[in-house]
Amino acid sequence: MSMFTEYFLMGIEHVKKYVSTKLKGFEKIEDLSCVEIGDGNLNYVFRVVNNATNESVIVKQAGPQARISESIVLSTDRNRIETEVLMLEAEKTPDLVPIIYLYDTVMNCCVMEDLKDFKIMRKELINGKKFSFFSDKISTFMAENLIRTTDFMLDPKEKKKMQKQFINPELCEISEELVFTEPFIDFKSQNILTNGNETWIEKEFYQDEKLHIQVAKLKQQFLTHGQALLHGDLHTGSIFINDQNIKVIDPEFAFYGPIGYDAGNIIANLTFAWARHVVQKEDSFILWVEETLKHTIQNFREKSLKILAESKEPFAKYESVLCNYLDEIIRDSIAFSGLELSRRIIGLAKVADITTIEDNDQRILAERLCLTIAKNCIMDEDIMDIDSYLFLIQRLKKELLVNGISYN
């Protein structure tokens, strides 16, 4: 009788037995080696290698608690959501997501392609590596997977069915608190502020009521605007990359929400890499990020417009309807990028782009640069497209380099 008929949290030896039991080509357990490689906040991730054939797979299991904090209790159903979203994305963009080999609703785990020929994009950007194709690949991923799940492209009943399928209350609650509340109102007292930035952040973020009011509006939009099936956590740590292609992983936060939330996460996480290299004065990389930001959003808009031209919605025949729709999405993206920029500096879940800056003065500068960009994106509605966003960050970069550590 199989030991995998009831859920339990697996360790390395369990995973080896699981793969040998479940997966063709991995039957001889004595040929298998396994290591836990997960460095995320929520799940357990194992690489299993068949040493006889050199084939390998990834096993990802959802535990009942978040790895980042045992106080965060979660439904293991998030593994179903992640796997089913990856399978849907594979229908639209098969080259841009990992292959799913096995999905197990009892053990709440999946077995997927090992992206051993890829590296985590965030780490590559930290090292200053540039990817000329990224804007084309990520804009295709967003346009195909976001726009094709909107009311413009789906039968109304099908869309509502998908909304029900991917309702994700527990992980949405994490976003509602960690992204939309705690960076501004530290009601759980779990924010982590860099030494030397505490007073500045308290003044600029904790005590700014006008900022809080704008954030509250964006939070309501996140809660109520079921525009498309989002990835929900689309950042450079959820993208694997090599010299030719990308693979987008980890859509466990997926739900029906505002498209700008996903696009804004891409903008913000490219900006983290940009800010790191700004304070380190690496001009070539800075220019590449700025060009990539511009091309990503421009390509996303152009590709989305082509997809929307296929719509059977009667009002889609008016170009102004579609253009206004996309303009609003891009403005939303700018505003939501401000939330991601804020929460990764102030909140519990950091980004290595900033935390691995060894010089504390440089880190403070990078943080204040990101946070000042964030406030402008949230509060200034005139920053409504990628050109105005780039004008903003370039202006603030010049001010930072002039004013140095006294920058405010």
Secondary structure, DSSP 8 states (H G I E B T S, - for coil): --S-SS-----HHHHHHHHHHHSTT---GGGEEEEE---SSS-EEEEEEETTTTEEEEEEE--SB-SS-TT-B--TTHHHHHHHHHHHHHHH-GGGS--EEEEETTTTEEEEE--TT-EEHHHHHHTT---TTHHHHHHHHHIIIIITTSTTTS-HHHHHHHHHHT--HHHHHHHHHHTTTTTTS-TTS-----TT-HHHHIIIIIS-HHHHHHHHHHHHHHHH---EEE-S--SGGGEEE-SS-EEE---TT-EEE-HHHHHHHHHHHHHHHHHHHHHTT-HHHHHHHHHHHHHHHHHHHHHHHHHHTT---GGGG-HHHHHHHHHHHHHHHHHHHHHHHHHHHHSSS--HHHHT--SHHHHHHHHHHHHHHHHHHHH-TT--SHHHHHHHHHHHHHHHHHHGGG--
